[in-house]
Structure formats: structure tokens, C-alpha cells
Amino acid sequence: MSFSKNEKIELDIIDMTKDGLGVAKVDSQVFFVKNAILEDKVNAVITKVTANVIYAKALEIVSKSKYRVESKCDVSNSCGGCQLLNLDYKKQIELKKQIVLNTISKIGKINLDDLNECYEGVIAMDTPHRFRNKMQVPFAIRDRKVVYGFYAGRTHHIVEFDYCLAGFKGSDVILNIIREAIVKYNISVYDENTNEGVFREVLIRCGNASNEISLTYIINDKNYDKNLELYKVFDNYIVEEYRKGEALRALVTSTLNINTSNTNVLFGNKNIILRGLGYIEDSIGSVKYHISPESFYQVNMKMTKSLYDKVLEYADFTGNENVLDLYCGIGTISLYMEGKVKNVLGVEIVEKAVENAKSNATLNDISNARFICLDASKITKDIISSNAAGLNFDTVVVDPPRKGLDKATIDLIRDIDPKKIIYVSCDPATLSRDIDILCNIDKKYIVQRFASVDMFPHTMHIETVMSLIHV
Ligand SMILES: C[S@@+](CC[C@H](N)C(=O)[O-])C[C@H]1O[C@@H](n2cnc3c(N)ncnc32)[C@H](O)[C@@H]1O
């Protein structure tokens, strides 16, 4: 059978992809269907035909899946941020569990029965809404009005929203006030097609426990120093208006970030603090953290503690361990080990994050944690030894970005040869690739235990913590 673009077709959804698309099969032809969930029957239109798969979009539901729930978000089908808002949360968790197991079994080449024995499943959220502590929101002009929203998946089309159910409570109010302030102070809005206009995006961050909020206004203004007074008045208006409302939280600091480049990179190189200290303070458990706008901080304000508690549980420290924490960010995991290890050395590529990590150690009066700013793939055992006075590491913690570990980092781990590796991963596929190397190719490690934490409800993303022990 052959199919063509714009053709309409009825499809039974039998599975879901890791991007949250429904999967259907007609004879042996595979379809990936937008806005359809497991066990829906839909009328769909074909949007793209490729050699292996046909993409389609559901136009109407012919018969509804028993897992279908009503989305409380007005724009969930167009925004692309939360692809699974129509899928019952319990079913989301079941699907993620299967994805983790199947991926590790297939790519990591580990027997499914063995995996089942050491997999503790997915730790789910009690209330999977209003969990994001960070909102990055672009602004634009549409029909001569200032609008804001999220970019629809893989596009630069802004989908406007009045409220976002993923964002922390109060974020919607702040966004509205920022829009008002842009209009009131006649600040032009950036147009990425012409590279003209000033206001590009805002980054709003909120402490999980402290409720402190930082605002970072990303602007395209070469003459920012001449306009500083205007930006201060603009910021004051936002703070004052926010305080007049419910103001559950405190806007403690605002920063201007000057980005005059014509690229998709969020931050420019120049920061000017308009108010406060340029960072917020937060705490996880008993450990306090300073967080700058550029630094990585886990986005789920309710689940990060569960994630870090799993790291500690799996590490099972006796108090005598020397630990290497690769990809340490602002030192969150390193410092969470407070009182449980002999020494910890954190390695991180972002300079500002390393500054935060060092001041966080001081803030918590922790003297056995050191931090260096380095590309994990460029470090050698010698570099580490000179920074860590020749420590031999018993445990290596890795928490890389989605792309996982590169060859140089795996070589470093081989060189260190730790007794235990704790791997924190936001992509089961790259985790699986890396453990295949460590467990099957090198035959040096076995998977001891692993669990997933649902840091990203209503998306197919899932975080996994795994302990690997030396054979
Ligand atoms: C997933 S985050 C984890 C951070 C930290 N463990 C936490 O839980 O907050 C990954 C971190 O790795 C850093 N990073 C990315 N590439 C790196 C590299 N090549 N070398 C060192 N750090 C890197 C990022 O800046 C980010 O802070």
C-alpha cells in the first residue's frame, strides 16, 4: 500500500514513541501520530512521508482510549511542552518504566529478567502540576501587540498561553506584569528575523524551598549602559506590581543579560545586576545553595530531593570515601554528601556554576568539598591529582547532559577504576550505551540497582539513577 501527504486515514494507536507520538501500523507501514495516545482510534491526516515512517496528525478521536483524560491546559496540543497531558498520569509512569527497561535491555544489552530484579521502578509525583522552578519565555510582537509564550516543538513559532500548569505558582502573574511593563515603558520587542528590537526573553527562577525568585531580562541593546535608568525603573515597576498582588514569593534579584547576537543561544556574555545579589538562595534538605541564572539547577522543585536521596542511598557511603562528582553544576550533589564522605571533588564546565559551587561550600561550612572548572572530557588523572592532592577515588558520580559520557570521560573512569559508579541520567538511551561499554565490553562493572524519578511529568522524559559496582 502506498500513502501520500494530506491523505486522510483511520488509525489504531498501539504504542507511543519516546517523543510522545502515538504509534500505529497499517500492514507493515509504521505511523507516528501527533495528538493521539495509546488505545485511541483516530481520524488522521498524513503530514510527512519518509522512507521508514509516516507522520500524521489526529484530526478527531473516533473512539477514545480508556487512558485518555481531559487536559486542563488550553494549548497542550499546540505548545509541545507537555505532550502527554491527555494521558492518565499512572499510565505515563507505566510507559516510562517500560521505556527505561526496554531501552537498557536493548541498547545496554542486559537481560530483561536481570534488569527487572534490580529495577525499583519510577518514583512518581503526588500532584504532577506546578513543578517547574524555571521558566524561559520569549516575547514577540503579533498583530501589533506584545505577546509571550513557548516555542512550539522544533519551531520558532510562539504559542501564547495565559497560564502554564507546569510553571510554579505565580509565574503567570509575573509574565503578565512584564508584558505590561514592556508596553508602559515603550521597550521594543526583539524580532529574530531582522535582529532588531530590544526585549528578547525572560528567565524566571524560583527557589524550591526558599520561594526566592530571580528575573533575568535578556535584551538586545548595545547601548544598555546609557539606558540603565530605564531598565531599573522597568524592573521596579515589575517588583512593585507583583508585591501588590498575592505575592506568595519574593522577587529578590533582577539581572540584565545583554545578548546582541543573531543566534539561538540564550545568554550573552554581559550581565548587569539591577537589584539584589544576582542569585537566589535555596535549600534541598539541610543544604543551602546559591543559584545564578546561568547555572544548571534541577527544574522539578518537588522531586529533586528524591533524586539526590537515591544517589546517597545507592552510594551507601561509610564516611571514608573519596568521591569524584563529574558534571557537578553548582555542587548540589557534592554538597548533599555533607558529613557522609571523606572528600569530594566536583568538576563542571560552566565557570559561574563553579563559582556558585565554591561559595555554596563556604555557605554550608563544608571544607572537604573542592571544585574545578574543566571540561570533563579534557581531564586526566594527573590534572585531578594535582587538584585533589593525589586522591584515589572510591566512588565516581556522573550526571552528564543528555548526550551522556564521551570516550575521554569513559577512559578517565577506566583509569580511576572506582569501586562504585553512580550514574544519574536524563536519557535512558545514552545511559544504556555507556553501561554497555562499562559492563559488557570492559566487563568491569555490573548493574547493582537502579530507579527512575519522574522529574518531567507529561513528557516522555525520565531521570534514572543507577549504581554500578566493580566486579
Ligand atoms: C544534568 S546537569 C547536572 C548538574 C548537577 N549534578 C545537578 O544535579 O544539579 C549537567 C551539568 O554538566 C555540565 N556540563 C556539560 N558539559 C560538560 C562537560 N563537558 N564537562 C563538565 N561539565 C559539563 C553542565 O553545565 C551541567 O551543569
The ligand as an SDF file (V2000), in Angstrom:
LIG
                    3D

 27 29  0  0  0  0  0  0  0  0999 V2000
   22.4640   17.4020   34.1440 C   0  0  0  0  0  0  0  0  0  0  0  0
   23.4210   18.7120   34.7850 S   0  0  0  0  0  0  0  0  0  0  0  0
   23.8050   18.0990   36.3860 C   0  0  0  0  0  0  0  0  0  0  0  0
   24.2980   19.0920   37.3860 C   0  0  0  0  0  0  0  0  0  0  0  0
   24.2660   18.6600   38.8570 C   0  0  0  0  0  0  0  0  0  0  0  0
   24.7690   17.3460   39.0480 N   0  0  0  0  0  0  0  0  0  0  0  0
   22.8790   18.8270   39.4400 C   0  0  0  0  0  0  0  0  0  0  0  0
   22.2270   17.8340   39.7980 O   0  0  0  0  0  0  0  0  0  0  0  0
   22.4140   19.9830   39.5530 O   0  0  0  0  0  0  0  0  0  0  0  0
   24.8630   18.5490   33.8500 C   0  0  0  0  0  0  0  0  0  0  0  0
   25.9270   19.5600   34.1760 C   0  0  0  0  0  0  0  0  0  0  0  0
   27.0730   19.2360   33.3680 O   0  0  0  0  0  0  0  0  0  0  0  0
   27.6710   20.4350   32.9330 C   0  0  0  0  0  0  0  0  0  0  0  0
   28.4790   20.0670   31.7370 N   0  0  0  0  0  0  0  0  0  0  0  0
   28.0470   19.9240   30.4690 C   0  0  0  0  0  0  0  0  0  0  0  0
   29.0510   19.5080   29.6870 N   0  0  0  0  0  0  0  0  0  0  0  0
   30.1330   19.3640   30.4940 C   0  0  0  0  0  0  0  0  0  0  0  0
   31.4780   18.9550   30.2600 C   0  0  0  0  0  0  0  0  0  0  0  0
   31.8890   18.6040   29.0420 N   0  0  0  0  0  0  0  0  0  0  0  0
   32.3170   18.9130   31.3110 N   0  0  0  0  0  0  0  0  0  0  0  0
   31.9090   19.2730   32.5630 C   0  0  0  0  0  0  0  0  0  0  0  0
   30.6510   19.6830   32.8220 N   0  0  0  0  0  0  0  0  0  0  0  0
   29.7800   19.7280   31.8120 C   0  0  0  0  0  0  0  0  0  0  0  0
   26.5210   21.3730   32.6920 C   0  0  0  0  0  0  0  0  0  0  0  0
   26.9270   22.7230   32.7230 O   0  0  0  0  0  0  0  0  0  0  0  0
   25.5940   20.9980   33.8700 C   0  0  0  0  0  0  0  0  0  0  0  0
   25.8900   21.7970   34.9940 O   0  0  0  0  0  0  0  0  0  0  0  0
  1  2  1  0
  2  3  1  0
  2 10  1  0
  3  4  1  0
  4  5  1  0
  5  6  1  0
  5  7  1  0
  7  8  2  0
  7  9  1  0
 10 11  1  0
 11 12  1  0
 11 26  1  0
 12 13  1  0
 13 14  1  0
 13 24  1  0
 14 15  1  0
 14 23  1  0
 15 16  2  0
 16 17  1  0
 17 18  1  0
 17 23  2  0
 18 19  1  0
 18 20  2  0
 20 21  1  0
 21 22  2  0
 22 23  1  0
 24 25  1  0
 24 26  1  0
 26 27  1  0
M  CHG  2   2   1   9  -1
M  END
$$$$
